[in-house]
Structure formats: structure tokens, C-alpha cells
């Protein structure tokens, strides 16, 4: 889609870009305390988890999901385009093992630190680690779906080579980009069209992933608790990309506010911080930063690469794209 000038404003781009970046942050930290818990265990402890709680980290602290998202956002804000070599540099600079990375990433980071080229480092993992960090590519290139897909694949291949992981990264990035597009135009999400567009871009990567996305169409939109139950019945909601990205998309499509979307995502159980991060990325891209509950935003950690830093990066990325599109 070629964007018309009257559809664009610097303020709307900022709202959606910050919304998706901080949405990732919020969803990550909301899900952090119950990562690995089953849906029934979360319900037994909290009823419905709706507040930021202490967990393995203090409440409001992000995990590896947000830390890697920050690396990609730094590249786009500083470089004006995605660059895998610069992304590797950012991943290494930002890498804090205590943020909760999976065991496989330690080996990858060690190999990258030793100077092994990034395209020789990735493993055949089907995990959701590439999808969890992909939001900036989705919102920065939202106006150009071909580039969203191209750079989502390239970003994924730094660490993940399995078609399921690649399909997950593409599906999540496309979902974010579509959410920005509909959100800026203030158009209600056409659920079937939204899912069809994602499936179209994933079809040539992994047909099984398409089938899992297709299952979202069969889930009726009901109340919050019923939605949680029905999504969890369809998907395992664990670290496998094919079981984590679809429930994040479903959590967005079956709700009507940012808060309800993220609450749905984290109460599914399983890999809650990552599903929460991905749900927050999509919902934030659509509803915008202005619709994220202030009581959540205020609790987010705010050290050197905390809340304000992420907001600043997203603003810078929005400014870069705004100027680029106004000239086109």
C-alpha cells in the first residue's frame, strides 16, 4: 500500500510505534511472574492475573523478550534500516544472561562474540525466540509488507533456521504491521481479512503454520474468561513458535482493548512472558500507547535501557519513517 499524506501524522506514527514497543515490554513483564505455569495454576492463584507482580524479577522488570526487541529497535532508530550485522552487535551489547534467556542462546552468543559470522551461527530451532523480538520490524516497515517479510526472515535467521520459527517471526511481524495500518486509519480489524493476509505471507514457508493460524477463525468471540479457555484449548501455548504465535494473535483478535488483549494472553498459561510480549506488540500497534493503562506503564523499570529509553527509540524510529514517507 502506498500511503497518502493525509493518512499520516507524526503523532499517530509515534503513538503506534511506542504502543507496540511498550506493549511488548508490558506484556513481557506482566507474564514474567507466571512463566511456565499452567492456566489452572494461574487461575487458582490469581483468579485472573491483571496486575504486574513480583516473580523471578521484581515487578515491572523485563526479560529476554524485551531486551532483544530493544536491540532491533536500536538498529532501526540509529541506522534507519534493518542490518543483521549491526543487530548482532546490539544483541551482544545488550546481552544480560540474568534476563532469562534459554540455554541455547548462550552458545550462539559465545560464537558471535568470537567473531563467527551470524549466518553460520543459527541452529535449527523451532522456538519462538525470533517472533518475540520482531515487533520493530513489523511497525517500522508497516507500509511495505514485502520488506516486513524480508526483514523478519533475515532477523530470524540470525538465531533460528527452522521453518516453524521463520513462519512464526513472519506471522508476528505481519500481524504488527497490519495492526499499525488499521490503527492509524482507525478502522475496526476485519478478523478474517487480517488472518488471511497473515496466512498468505506464511504459506510458502510452512503450511502447518497456516493451518494453526486458520484455527483462530473457528474460535468464537465471547467473554474474557471464555476466550482464555477456548484459546488455551486450541494451542499448547509453549515455547514452540507454532504454539505461541497463534494464541497471541487470537488474544488480540478476540478482545476489544489493549488491556483485555494482554490479560488474555498472559492468562493462557505456558510461555506467558513471550505470549504476553507478542500480544502486547500487536495490541499496542493497533490501540497505541495512549490506550495502555497508566498503572502498568508507571511500574515499568526505567534504568538506562528502561521505559523512557524505549519510548525515545520508538519516537526516533517514527520520525525517520514519517520523513521518509512524506518525501515519497
C-alpha positions in Angstrom: 0.0 0.0 0.0 1.3 3.5 -0.9 0.4 5.8 2.0 -1.3 9.1 1.2 -0.1 12.1 3.1 -3.5 12.9 4.6 -3.5 9.5 6.4 -0.2 10.2 8.2 0.8 12.3 11.1 3.9 12.3 13.2 1.7 11.9 16.3 -0.1 8.9 15.0 3.1 7.1 14.0 4.6 7.8 17.4 1.5 6.6 19.2 1.5 3.2 17.3 5.3 2.7 17.4 5.6 3.5 21.1 2.4 1.4 21.7 3.9 -1.7 20.1 7.4 -1.3 21.7 6.0 -0.6 25.2 3.2 -3.1 24.5 6.0 -5.7 24.2 7.5 -4.5 27.4 4.2 -4.5 29.3 3.1 -7.9 28.1 6.6 -9.4 28.9 6.7 -8.1 32.5 3.0 -9.0 33.1 3.6 -12.6 32.1 7.0 -12.9 33.8 5.9 -14.0 37.3 3.8 -16.9 35.9 6.1 -18.1 33.1 5.8 -21.9 32.9 2.6 -22.0 35.0 -0.4 -23.8 33.6 -3.7 -21.9 33.0 -5.3 -23.7 36.0 -2.5 -22.7 38.3 -2.7 -19.1 37.4 -6.4 -19.1 37.9 -6.1 -20.8 41.3 -3.5 -18.2 42.5 -4.9 -15.0 41.0 -8.3 -15.7 39.6 -7.4 -13.5 36.7 -4.0 -12.0 36.6 -4.4 -8.3 35.7 -1.6 -6.6 37.7 2.2 -6.5 37.5 3.6 -8.8 40.2 6.9 -9.8 41.6 8.3 -13.0 40.1 11.9 -14.2 39.4 12.5 -10.5 38.9 10.9 -7.5 40.7 7.6 -6.4 39.2 8.0 -4.2 36.1 11.3 -5.8 35.0 11.6 -7.2 31.5 13.1 -10.4 30.3 15.0 -11.5 27.3 11.9 -10.9 25.1 12.1 -7.1 25.6 15.9 -7.0 25.7 16.2 -8.5 22.2 13.3 -6.3 20.9 15.3 -3.3 22.1 18.3 -4.4 20.1 16.3 -4.5 16.9 14.7 -1.1 17.7 18.1 0.4 18.3 19.2 -0.7 14.9 16.2 0.9 13.2 16.3 4.1 15.2 20.1 4.6 14.7 20.6 3.1 11.2 17.3 3.8 9.5 17.1 0.3 8.1 17.5 -3.2 9.3 21.0 -4.6 9.3 21.8 -8.1 10.6 25.4 -7.3 11.3 24.5 -4.3 13.4 21.7 -6.3 15.0 24.2 -8.9 16.2 26.3 -6.2 17.7 23.3 -4.8 19.6 22.3 -8.3 20.8 25.8 -8.8 22.2 26.0 -5.4 23.8 22.6 -5.8 25.5 23.0 -9.5 26.5 22.4 -10.0 30.2 22.1 -13.7 30.9 20.1 -13.0 34.1 17.2 -11.7 31.9 16.1 -15.3 31.5 17.5 -16.4 28.1 17.0 -20.0 27.0 20.1 -22.3 27.3 20.7 -22.4 23.5 21.2 -18.7 23.2 24.3 -18.8 25.4 26.1 -20.9 22.8 25.0 -18.6 20.0 26.2 -15.5 21.8 29.5 -17.1 22.6 30.0 -18.0 18.9 29.0 -14.5 17.8 31.4 -12.9 20.4 34.2 -15.0 18.9 33.6 -13.4 15.6 31.9 -16.2 13.8 29.6 -14.7 11.0 26.0 -14.5 12.0 24.8 -16.6 9.1 27.0 -19.5 10.4 25.7 -19.4 13.9 21.9 -20.1 13.9 20.5 -23.6 14.7 17.5 -25.5 13.5 15.3 -24.3 16.4 11.6 -24.1 16.1 11.3 -21.9 19.2 9.5 -18.5 19.5 12.7 -16.5 20.2 12.7 -14.7 16.8 9.0 -13.9 16.9 9.1 -12.4 20.4 11.6 -9.7 19.4 10.2 -8.9 15.9 7.8 -6.1 16.6 10.0 -3.2 15.5 10.3 -4.7 12.0 6.6 -5.0 11.9 5.8 -1.4 12.8 8.8 0.3 11.1 8.0 -1.3 7.7 4.3 -1.4 8.1 3.7 0.4 4.9 5.6 -2.2 2.9 4.6 -5.8 3.6 7.3 -7.2 1.3 10.0 -5.6 3.5 8.2 -6.7 6.6 8.5 -10.3 5.4 12.0 -9.9 4.0 13.5 -8.5 7.2 11.5 -10.7 9.5 13.1 -13.7 7.8 16.6 -12.1 7.9 16.2 -11.3 11.6 15.0 -14.7 12.4 17.9 -16.4 10.6 20.4 -14.8 13.0 19.3 -17.4 15.6 16.7 -19.7 14.1 16.6 -21.7 10.9 13.6 -24.0 11.4 10.7 -23.2 9.0 8.3 -23.0 12.0 10.4 -20.4 13.7 10.7 -18.4 10.5 6.9 -18.7 9.8 6.3 -17.5 13.4 8.5 -14.5 13.0 6.9 -13.5 9.7 3.3 -14.1 11.1 4.0 -12.0 14.1 5.7 -9.2 12.1 2.8 -9.1 9.6 0.3 -9.0 12.4 2.0 -6.0 13.9 2.3 -4.2 10.6 -1.4 -4.8 9.8 -2.4 -3.6 13.3 -0.5 -0.3 12.7 -2.1 0.1 9.3 -5.7 -0.4 10.6 -5.0 1.5 13.8 -3.7 4.6 12.0 -6.8 4.6 9.8 -9.0 4.0 12.8 -10.6 1.0 11.1 -12.1 -1.9 13.1 -10.0 -5.0 12.5 -11.6 -7.3 9.8 -10.8 -10.6 11.5 -11.0 -12.9 8.5 -9.1 -10.5 6.2 -6.4 -10.0 8.9 -5.9 -13.7 9.3 -6.0 -14.4 5.5 -3.2 -11.8 5.0 -1.0 -13.4 7.5 -1.6 -16.9 6.1 -0.9 -15.6 2.6 2.6 -14.5 3.7 3.4 -17.7 5.6 2.1 -20.2 3.1 5.4 -20.5 1.2 7.3 -21.0 4.5 5.4 -23.6 6.5 1.9 -25.0 5.5 1.4 -26.4 9.0 1.7 -23.0 10.5 -1.0 -21.8 8.1 -3.3 -24.5 9.5 -2.7 -23.3 13.1 -3.5 -19.7 12.1 -6.6 -21.0 10.3 -7.9 -22.5 13.6 -8.3 -19.0 15.1 -11.2 -18.5 12.7 -13.1 -21.2 14.5 -12.8 -19.6 18.0 -16.0 -17.7 18.9 -15.5 -14.2 20.4 -17.1 -14.4 23.9 -16.3 -13.0 27.3 -12.7 -12.7 28.6 -12.6 -16.0 30.7 -14.3 -18.0 27.9 -11.9 -16.6 25.4 -9.0 -17.7 27.6 -10.4 -21.1 28.0 -11.1 -21.6 24.3 -7.7 -20.3 23.0 -5.9 -22.5 25.6 -7.9 -25.5 24.4 -6.7 -24.9 20.8 -3.0 -24.2 21.4 -0.3 -25.6 23.7 1.0 -22.1 24.4 4.6 -23.2 25.0 7.9 -22.2 23.5 7.4 -23.7 20.1 6.6 -20.9 17.7 3.7 -22.7 16.1 2.0 -23.0 19.5 2.9 -19.5 20.8 2.3 -17.0 17.9 -1.2 -18.1 17.0 -2.6 -17.7 20.6 -1.0 -14.2 20.8 -2.8 -13.2 17.6 -6.0 -14.8 18.8 -5.8 -12.9 22.1 -5.7 -9.7 20.1 -8.4 -10.5 17.7 -10.9 -11.8 20.3 -10.8 -8.7 22.5 -11.6 -5.0 22.2 -9.0 -3.2 24.3 -5.2 -3.3 24.8 -5.7 -4.4 28.4 -8.1 -7.2 27.6 -5.8 -8.5 24.9 -2.8 -8.7 27.1 -4.7 -10.1 30.1 -6.0 -12.8 27.8 -2.5 -13.6 26.5 -0.8 -14.0 29.9 -3.7 -15.9 31.5 -3.4 -18.7 28.9 -0.5 -20.2 30.8 2.7 -21.7 29.4 5.2 -19.3 27.9 3.4 -16.4 29.4 6.0 -13.7 29.2 6.6 -14.3 25.4 2.9 -14.7 24.6 2.2 -11.6 26.6 5.0 -9.7 24.8 3.7 -10.7 21.4 0.1 -9.9 22.2 1.2 -6.6 23.6 3.2 -5.8 20.5 0.1 -6.4 18.2 -2.4 -4.7 20.5 -0.1 -1.7 21.1 0.4 -1.3 17.4 -3.3 -1.1 16.9 -4.6 0.8 20.0 -1.5 2.9 20.5 0.5 4.0 23.5 -2.3 6.2 24.7 -4.5 3.2 25.4 -2.0 1.3 27.5 -3.1 1.5 31.2 -1.1 4.1 33.0 -0.9 2.0 36.1 1.1 -0.6 34.1 3.3 2.0 32.4 4.3 3.6 35.7 5.6 0.3 37.2 7.9 -0.5 34.2 11.6 -0.5 35.1 13.3 2.8 34.0 17.0 2.4 34.3 19.5 3.1 31.4 17.5 0.9 28.9 14.2 1.0 30.5 10.8 2.6 29.8 11.9 6.1 28.8 14.8 4.8 26.6 12.4 2.5 24.7 9.9 5.4 24.2 12.7 7.6 22.9 13.9 4.9 20.4 10.3 4.4 19.2 9.9 8.2 18.7 13.1 8.4 16.7 12.0 5.4 14.5 8.7 7.1 13.9 10.3 10.4 13.0 12.6 8.6 10.5 9.7 6.8 8.8 7.5 9.9 8.8 10.0 12.0 6.9 10.7 9.1 4.5 7.0 8.6 3.7 6.3 12.4 3.4 9.0 12.5 0.7 7.7 9.5 -1.3 
